[in-house]
Amino acid sequence: MSRKKIDQVEVRGRRVLMRVDFNVPLDGERITDDRRLVQALPSIRSVIDRGGRLVLMSHLGRPAGNGPEPAFSLRPVAAHLGRLLARPVAFADDCVGAAADTAVDALKDGELLLLENLRFHAEETLIDKAKKNPDRQPTPEQREKIDRFAAGLARHADLYCNDAFGTCHRKHVSMYDVPVRLGAGRRVCGHLVEKELRYLGEALARPVRPFVAVLGGAKVSDKINVIENLLPKVDLILIGGAMTYTFLAAKGMRVGSSLCERDKLDLARDLLDKGGGKIRLPIDSVCAEKLEPGTVTKTISGEIPDGLAGFDIGPGTTLAYRDLLSTAKTVIWNGPMGVFETPPFDSGTMAVARALADATDRGATTIIGGGDSSAAVEAAGLADRMSHISTGGGASLEFLEGKPFATIEILDEA
């Protein structure tokens, strides 16, 4: 899935419409975590340092789509980005229409502009919502609005650049309809998307072995497609999180009051059969009567009695997983080993994070699949010791499932 990169096209004097993911956490008008802005800087600088006229577009939060909502305005993001770049970042009060057109037309070579939140317009996400609800396809009137919105955005572009991996699994107007309108030869990817495709794509297509996947989370049903897609590719899958107890119950074991998808036991048995020994389950759990900080815990090996629930992998499992990871050359981690937000049930997740950091130091490629896994690595202070931390939780999960991304396939080939 090699795609032409922003560095490979001439941008001087041309308007580059770049889709970024500036969906950052805000406390009032203060950005509390600017990693997504920092990660976008290489692509941004590639354009403005070479004399391009950069137009940035993004979403922020989940506004209703009925017009501006001050709590979801990107204006504070423009100010923060300006401080990171040490240069002015213009801001348009809308992403389409007269205000946006005027702001874009005013740009000079080497200047940049951030458009207001795309999701202030319901048209941005209508197609994606229709995909989730096949019975609610856009009406002809809605389709006309979508086309008009896409045309309004495309009007800002001589070139289109996708640098928003976190939304690449969504066929939103800014991600798909706009590059469709621009046509072949004018659609490239940014550094961030290229890095995601390189790490995730290489791991799945040409892994250095042993190749180990560490999968956690609450539900087997959330990871079915990932497990099925990874089984032919990996040497081992290490299971953690609450989905452990669905697998154990499928083997006929008692799991107490642990979270368990009783309606998915046949599915779990089928996955274990398909795994042929590749799927490793925890041998012990850290259990408690209830989930709360500082609660009394008990380590249980094997079956869990009534009245107790498993909330983390146990020390025996931690040691076993650490040993298996010590020889791995490629590791993908998606999903925590326990309820790591609530100590003392963070021990297993933190131990896996340290094991992956050590693996990286030994020369292994370690890929963190976004979402809670990324948060755990950050909380452990080990982000700098991972090969790659994905910027898209849902996107990286669907990538691991082997799903095609229309938003990437439409970009120009390298």
PAMARKE-730168 format. One record per residue (C-alpha): residue number from 0; y, z, x. Coordinates in nm, 2 decimals. Layout:
N
SITE_NUM_Y_Z_X;
...
END
This chain:
414
SITE_0_0.00_0.00_0.00;
SITE_1_0.25_-0.11_0.27;
SITE_2_0.59_-0.16_0.13;
SITE_3_0.91_-0.29_0.29;
SITE_4_1.14_-0.01_0.40;
SITE_5_1.51_0.03_0.37;
SITE_6_1.55_-0.01_0.75;
SITE_7_1.41_-0.36_0.73;
SITE_8_1.68_-0.51_0.52;
SITE_9_2.04_-0.60_0.59;
SITE_10_2.28_-0.37_0.39;
SITE_11_2.62_-0.43_0.53;
SITE_12_2.87_-0.51_0.25;
SITE_13_2.59_-0.48_-0.01;
SITE_14_2.55_-0.23_-0.29;
SITE_15_2.22_-0.04_-0.25;
SITE_16_2.11_0.15_-0.56;
SITE_17_1.88_0.42_-0.44;
SITE_18_1.67_0.63_-0.68;
SITE_19_1.64_0.98_-0.52;
SITE_20_1.50_1.31_-0.65;
SITE_21_1.78_1.56_-0.66;
SITE_22_1.61_1.78_-0.92;
SITE_23_1.72_2.09_-0.73;
SITE_24_1.73_2.46_-0.85;
SITE_25_2.09_2.57_-0.94;
SITE_26_2.24_2.91_-0.99;
SITE_27_2.55_2.82_-1.18;
SITE_28_2.70_2.56_-0.94;
SITE_29_2.52_2.69_-0.63;
SITE_30_2.21_2.50_-0.50;
SITE_31_1.95_2.76_-0.41;
SITE_32_1.71_2.52_-0.24;
SITE_33_1.84_2.20_-0.09;
SITE_34_1.52_2.07_0.07;
SITE_35_1.52_1.76_-0.16;
SITE_36_1.87_1.67_-0.04;
SITE_37_1.78_1.72_0.32;
SITE_38_1.47_1.51_0.28;
SITE_39_1.67_1.22_0.14;
SITE_40_1.92_1.22_0.43;
SITE_41_1.73_0.97_0.66;
SITE_42_1.74_0.70_0.39;
SITE_43_2.10_0.78_0.29;
SITE_44_2.21_0.76_0.65;
SITE_45_2.02_0.43_0.71;
SITE_46_2.24_0.27_0.45;
SITE_47_2.59_0.42_0.51;
SITE_48_2.56_0.41_0.89;
SITE_49_2.49_0.04_0.87;
SITE_50_2.78_-0.04_0.65;
SITE_51_2.60_-0.04_0.31;
SITE_52_2.77_0.07_-0.01;
SITE_53_2.53_0.34_-0.14;
SITE_54_2.49_0.43_-0.51;
SITE_55_2.26_0.73_-0.57;
SITE_56_2.09_0.80_-0.90;
SITE_57_1.88_1.09_-1.00;
SITE_58_1.78_1.33_-1.28;
SITE_59_1.83_1.70_-1.29;
SITE_60_1.63_1.93_-1.52;
SITE_61_1.54_1.84_-1.88;
SITE_62_1.85_1.77_-2.08;
SITE_63_1.81_1.67_-2.44;
SITE_64_1.92_1.31_-2.37;
SITE_65_2.20_1.32_-2.62;
SITE_66_2.49_1.30_-2.37;
SITE_67_2.64_1.53_-2.10;
SITE_68_2.52_1.89_-2.07;
SITE_69_2.73_2.09_-1.81;
SITE_70_2.43_2.30_-1.70;
SITE_71_2.25_1.98_-1.59;
SITE_72_2.54_1.80_-1.42;
SITE_73_2.49_1.65_-1.08;
SITE_74_2.85_1.72_-0.97;
SITE_75_2.76_2.03_-0.77;
SITE_76_2.49_1.83_-0.60;
SITE_77_2.75_1.57_-0.49;
SITE_78_2.96_1.85_-0.34;
SITE_79_2.66_2.00_-0.15;
SITE_80_2.55_1.66_-0.03;
SITE_81_2.90_1.60_0.11;
SITE_82_2.87_1.91_0.31;
SITE_83_2.54_1.81_0.45;
SITE_84_2.67_1.47_0.55;
SITE_85_3.01_1.60_0.66;
SITE_86_3.18_1.32_0.46;
SITE_87_3.30_1.26_0.11;
SITE_88_3.05_1.18_-0.17;
SITE_89_3.22_1.02_-0.47;
SITE_90_3.09_1.12_-0.82;
SITE_91_3.08_0.92_-1.14;
SITE_92_3.09_1.10_-1.47;
SITE_93_2.82_0.87_-1.61;
SITE_94_2.55_0.65_-1.47;
SITE_95_2.63_0.35_-1.68;
SITE_96_2.93_0.22_-1.86;
SITE_97_3.30_0.19_-1.77;
SITE_98_3.32_0.51_-1.56;
SITE_99_3.02_0.42_-1.35;
SITE_100_3.12_0.06_-1.31;
SITE_101_3.47_0.15_-1.19;
SITE_102_3.33_0.40_-0.94;
SITE_103_3.08_0.16_-0.80;
SITE_104_3.33_-0.12_-0.78;
SITE_105_3.56_0.11_-0.58;
SITE_106_3.31_0.17_-0.30;
SITE_107_3.38_0.03_0.05;
SITE_108_3.14_-0.04_0.33;
SITE_109_2.98_0.29_0.46;
SITE_110_3.08_0.49_0.15;
SITE_111_2.85_0.66_-0.11;
SITE_112_2.86_0.76_-0.47;
SITE_113_2.63_0.98_-0.68;
SITE_114_2.60_0.89_-1.05;
SITE_115_2.57_1.15_-1.32;
SITE_116_2.23_1.26_-1.45;
SITE_117_2.01_0.97_-1.57;
SITE_118_1.85_1.19_-1.83;
SITE_119_2.17_1.24_-2.02;
SITE_120_2.05_0.91_-2.17;
SITE_121_1.73_0.94_-2.37;
SITE_122_1.65_0.58_-2.28;
SITE_123_1.56_0.68_-1.93;
SITE_124_1.23_0.85_-2.03;
SITE_125_1.14_0.68_-2.36;
SITE_126_0.87_0.46_-2.21;
SITE_127_0.70_0.75_-2.03;
SITE_128_0.70_0.95_-2.36;
SITE_129_0.54_0.65_-2.54;
SITE_130_0.27_0.64_-2.27;
SITE_131_0.18_1.00_-2.35;
SITE_132_0.19_0.93_-2.72;
SITE_133_0.05_0.58_-2.78;
SITE_134_0.13_0.62_-3.15;
SITE_135_0.50_0.65_-3.07;
SITE_136_0.58_0.32_-2.91;
SITE_137_0.95_0.24_-2.89;
SITE_138_1.09_0.07_-3.19;
SITE_139_1.27_-0.27_-3.15;
SITE_140_1.60_-0.08_-3.17;
SITE_141_1.49_0.16_-2.90;
SITE_142_1.36_-0.12_-2.68;
SITE_143_1.70_-0.29_-2.71;
SITE_144_1.86_0.04_-2.60;
SITE_145_1.62_0.07_-2.30;
SITE_146_1.70_-0.29_-2.19;
SITE_147_2.07_-0.23_-2.22;
SITE_148_2.04_0.09_-2.02;
SITE_149_1.84_-0.09_-1.75;
SITE_150_2.09_-0.37_-1.73;
SITE_151_2.37_-0.11_-1.70;
SITE_152_2.20_0.05_-1.40;
SITE_153_2.09_-0.28_-1.24;
SITE_154_2.46_-0.40_-1.25;
SITE_155_2.53_-0.15_-0.97;
SITE_156_2.28_-0.31_-0.73;
SITE_157_2.24_-0.59_-0.48;
SITE_158_1.94_-0.40_-0.35;
SITE_159_1.71_-0.14_-0.50;
SITE_160_1.56_0.15_-0.30;
SITE_161_1.30_0.39_-0.43;
SITE_162_1.31_0.72_-0.24;
SITE_163_1.19_0.95_-0.53;
SITE_164_0.82_1.01_-0.48;
SITE_165_0.83_1.30_-0.72;
SITE_166_0.88_1.07_-1.01;
SITE_167_0.68_0.77_-0.89;
SITE_168_0.41_0.84_-1.14;
SITE_169_0.66_0.81_-1.42;
SITE_170_0.75_0.46_-1.55;
SITE_171_1.11_0.56_-1.62;
SITE_172_1.38_0.30_-1.65;
SITE_173_1.54_0.39_-1.31;
SITE_174_1.20_0.37_-1.15;
SITE_175_1.06_0.05_-1.30;
SITE_176_1.28_-0.15_-1.54;
SITE_177_1.57_-0.16_-1.29;
SITE_178_1.37_-0.31_-1.00;
SITE_179_1.20_-0.55_-1.24;
SITE_180_1.54_-0.68_-1.34;
SITE_181_1.65_-0.73_-0.98;
SITE_182_1.34_-0.93_-0.89;
SITE_183_1.14_-0.99_-0.58;
SITE_184_1.31_-0.97_-0.24;
SITE_185_1.55_-0.70_-0.34;
SITE_186_1.32_-0.39_-0.39;
SITE_187_1.23_-0.16_-0.10;
SITE_188_1.12_0.20_-0.04;
SITE_189_1.30_0.48_0.14;
SITE_190_1.18_0.69_0.43;
SITE_191_1.05_0.97_0.20;
SITE_192_0.84_0.74_-0.01;
SITE_193_0.71_0.56_0.30;
SITE_194_0.61_0.89_0.46;
SITE_195_0.42_1.00_0.14;
SITE_196_0.24_0.67_0.12;
SITE_197_0.15_0.69_0.49;
SITE_198_0.01_1.04_0.49;
SITE_199_-0.16_1.04_0.15;
SITE_200_-0.28_0.68_0.18;
SITE_201_-0.41_0.72_0.54;
SITE_202_-0.59_1.04_0.45;
SITE_203_-0.77_0.88_0.16;
SITE_204_-0.84_0.54_0.32;
SITE_205_-0.90_0.62_0.68;
SITE_206_-0.94_1.00_0.74;
SITE_207_-1.03_1.14_1.07;
SITE_208_-1.34_1.35_1.01;
SITE_209_-1.44_1.62_0.92;
SITE_210_-1.23_1.56_0.61;
SITE_211_-1.19_1.87_0.39;
SITE_212_-1.01_1.91_0.06;
SITE_213_-0.90_2.26_-0.06;
SITE_214_-0.85_2.26_-0.44;
SITE_215_-0.72_2.55_-0.64;
SITE_216_-0.54_2.61_-0.97;
SITE_217_-0.63_2.74_-1.31;
SITE_218_-0.83_2.47_-1.48;
SITE_219_-1.12_2.25_-1.39;
SITE_220_-0.99_2.00_-1.65;
SITE_221_-0.67_1.96_-1.44;
SITE_222_-0.86_1.86_-1.13;
SITE_223_-1.15_1.66_-1.28;
SITE_224_-1.02_1.32_-1.17;
SITE_225_-0.91_1.45_-0.83;
SITE_226_-1.26_1.59_-0.76;
SITE_227_-1.44_1.28_-0.88;
SITE_228_-1.21_1.05_-0.67;
SITE_229_-1.24_1.27_-0.36;
SITE_230_-1.61_1.33_-0.36;
SITE_231_-1.71_1.00_-0.21;
SITE_232_-1.43_1.03_0.05;
SITE_233_-1.45_1.39_0.18;
SITE_234_-1.70_1.59_0.37;
SITE_235_-1.63_1.92_0.18;
SITE_236_-1.43_2.05_-0.12;
SITE_237_-1.34_2.42_-0.10;
SITE_238_-1.27_2.56_-0.45;
SITE_239_-1.04_2.84_-0.53;
SITE_240_-0.81_2.97_-0.81;
SITE_241_-0.91_3.05_-1.16;
SITE_242_-1.12_2.73_-1.20;
SITE_243_-1.37_2.90_-0.97;
SITE_244_-1.49_3.10_-1.28;
SITE_245_-1.56_2.79_-1.49;
SITE_246_-1.78_2.66_-1.21;
SITE_247_-1.95_3.00_-1.17;
SITE_248_-2.01_3.03_-1.54;
SITE_249_-2.16_2.68_-1.54;
SITE_250_-2.41_2.81_-1.29;
SITE_251_-2.51_3.08_-1.54;
SITE_252_-2.31_3.37_-1.37;
SITE_253_-2.12_3.63_-1.56;
SITE_254_-1.74_3.61_-1.48;
SITE_255_-1.61_3.91_-1.68;
SITE_256_-1.28_3.85_-1.84;
SITE_257_-1.17_3.59_-1.58;
SITE_258_-1.00_3.28_-1.70;
SITE_259_-1.28_3.04_-1.79;
SITE_260_-1.29_2.70_-1.97;
SITE_261_-1.60_2.76_-2.18;
SITE_262_-1.57_2.41_-2.33;
SITE_263_-1.58_2.25_-1.98;
SITE_264_-1.91_2.41_-1.86;
SITE_265_-2.11_2.09_-1.89;
SITE_266_-1.84_1.90_-1.71;
SITE_267_-1.84_2.16_-1.43;
SITE_268_-2.22_2.14_-1.40;
SITE_269_-2.19_1.76_-1.38;
SITE_270_-1.93_1.78_-1.10;
SITE_271_-2.15_2.02_-0.91;
SITE_272_-2.45_1.78_-0.94;
SITE_273_-2.24_1.49_-0.83;
SITE_274_-2.11_1.69_-0.53;
SITE_275_-2.46_1.72_-0.38;
SITE_276_-2.36_2.02_-0.18;
SITE_277_-2.01_1.91_-0.09;
SITE_278_-1.85_2.15_-0.34;
SITE_279_-1.83_2.50_-0.20;
SITE_280_-1.75_2.79_-0.43;
SITE_281_-1.62_3.14_-0.35;
SITE_282_-1.88_3.40_-0.27;
SITE_283_-1.66_3.69_-0.37;
SITE_284_-1.34_3.77_-0.57;
SITE_285_-1.06_4.02_-0.57;
SITE_286_-1.08_4.16_-0.92;
SITE_287_-0.88_4.39_-1.14;
SITE_288_-0.86_4.51_-1.50;
SITE_289_-0.52_4.34_-1.55;
SITE_290_-0.28_4.12_-1.36;
SITE_291_0.02_4.32_-1.24;
SITE_292_0.17_4.40_-0.90;
SITE_293_0.01_4.68_-0.70;
SITE_294_-0.28_4.72_-0.95;
SITE_295_-0.61_4.88_-0.84;
SITE_296_-0.84_4.60_-0.71;
SITE_297_-1.21_4.57_-0.64;
SITE_298_-1.39_4.31_-0.44;
SITE_299_-1.69_4.17_-0.62;
SITE_300_-1.96_3.96_-0.47;
SITE_301_-2.15_3.75_-0.72;
SITE_302_-2.13_3.82_-1.09;
SITE_303_-1.82_3.99_-1.23;
SITE_304_-1.88_4.27_-1.48;
SITE_305_-1.71_4.30_-1.82;
SITE_306_-1.37_4.45_-1.81;
SITE_307_-1.27_4.29_-1.47;
SITE_308_-1.12_3.96_-1.40;
SITE_309_-1.10_3.76_-1.08;
SITE_310_-0.75_3.69_-0.95;
SITE_311_-0.81_3.58_-0.59;
SITE_312_-1.08_3.47_-0.35;
SITE_313_-1.23_3.76_-0.17;
SITE_314_-1.24_3.84_0.21;
SITE_315_-1.59_3.70_0.25;
SITE_316_-1.48_3.37_0.10;
SITE_317_-1.16_3.37_0.31;
SITE_318_-1.36_3.41_0.63;
SITE_319_-1.61_3.13_0.53;
SITE_320_-1.33_2.89_0.44;
SITE_321_-1.14_2.97_0.75;
SITE_322_-1.45_2.88_0.96;
SITE_323_-1.50_2.56_0.77;
SITE_324_-1.13_2.46_0.82;
SITE_325_-1.14_2.55_1.19;
SITE_326_-1.34_2.23_1.26;
SITE_327_-1.16_2.00_1.01;
SITE_328_-0.96_1.70_1.14;
SITE_329_-0.80_1.61_0.81;
SITE_330_-0.72_1.86_0.53;
SITE_331_-0.56_1.81_0.19;
SITE_332_-0.46_2.12_0.00;
SITE_333_-0.37_2.12_-0.37;
SITE_334_-0.36_2.44_-0.57;
SITE_335_-0.35_2.81_-0.47;
SITE_336_-0.65_3.03_-0.42;
SITE_337_-0.53_3.30_-0.65;
SITE_338_-0.23_3.43_-0.84;
SITE_339_-0.03_3.43_-0.52;
SITE_340_0.30_3.51_-0.70;
SITE_341_0.16_3.86_-0.78;
SITE_342_0.06_4.07_-0.48;
SITE_343_-0.20_4.18_-0.39;
SITE_344_-0.35_3.86_-0.52;
SITE_345_-0.17_3.65_-0.26;
SITE_346_-0.41_3.73_0.03;
SITE_347_-0.65_3.43_-0.01;
SITE_348_-0.37_3.18_-0.05;
SITE_349_-0.18_3.31_0.25;
SITE_350_-0.50_3.31_0.46;
SITE_351_-0.56_2.94_0.37;
SITE_352_-0.20_2.86_0.47;
SITE_353_-0.25_3.03_0.81;
SITE_354_-0.58_2.85_0.86;
SITE_355_-0.41_2.51_0.79;
SITE_356_-0.13_2.59_1.03;
SITE_357_-0.38_2.67_1.30;
SITE_358_-0.56_2.35_1.22;
SITE_359_-0.23_2.16_1.27;
SITE_360_-0.18_2.33_1.60;
SITE_361_-0.52_2.20_1.71;
SITE_362_-0.43_1.85_1.62;
SITE_363_-0.56_1.81_1.27;
SITE_364_-0.36_1.63_1.00;
SITE_365_-0.28_1.88_0.72;
SITE_366_-0.13_1.76_0.39;
SITE_367_0.01_2.00_0.13;
SITE_368_0.00_1.84_-0.22;
SITE_369_0.32_1.97_-0.36;
SITE_370_0.38_2.22_-0.64;
SITE_371_0.24_2.57_-0.60;
SITE_372_0.07_2.49_-0.27;
SITE_373_0.41_2.39_-0.12;
SITE_374_0.57_2.71_-0.26;
SITE_375_0.29_2.91_-0.10;
SITE_376_0.34_2.75_0.24;
SITE_377_0.71_2.81_0.22;
SITE_378_0.65_3.17_0.12;
SITE_379_0.42_3.22_0.42;
SITE_380_0.69_3.08_0.65;
SITE_381_0.45_2.81_0.77;
SITE_382_0.61_2.49_0.64;
SITE_383_0.71_2.37_0.99;
SITE_384_0.34_2.40_1.10;
SITE_385_0.20_2.15_0.85;
SITE_386_0.18_1.78_0.91;
SITE_387_0.32_1.68_0.57;
SITE_388_0.43_1.86_0.26;
SITE_389_0.44_1.63_-0.04;
SITE_390_0.76_1.63_-0.24;
SITE_391_0.58_1.55_-0.57;
SITE_392_0.34_1.79_-0.73;
SITE_393_0.24_1.57_-1.02;
SITE_394_0.28_1.25_-0.83;
SITE_395_0.06_1.37_-0.54;
SITE_396_-0.20_1.49_-0.78;
SITE_397_-0.22_1.15_-0.96;
SITE_398_-0.22_0.98_-0.61;
SITE_399_-0.53_1.19_-0.52;
SITE_400_-0.68_1.09_-0.85;
SITE_401_-0.66_0.73_-0.73;
SITE_402_-0.42_0.62_-1.01;
SITE_403_-0.21_0.31_-0.94;
SITE_404_0.17_0.36_-0.93;
SITE_405_0.34_0.07_-1.10;
SITE_406_0.68_0.19_-0.96;
SITE_407_0.54_0.14_-0.60;
SITE_408_0.34_-0.17_-0.66;
SITE_409_0.65_-0.35_-0.78;
SITE_410_0.83_-0.30_-0.45;
SITE_411_0.84_-0.58_-0.19;
SITE_412_0.54_-0.59_0.05;
SITE_413_0.62_-0.53_0.41;
END
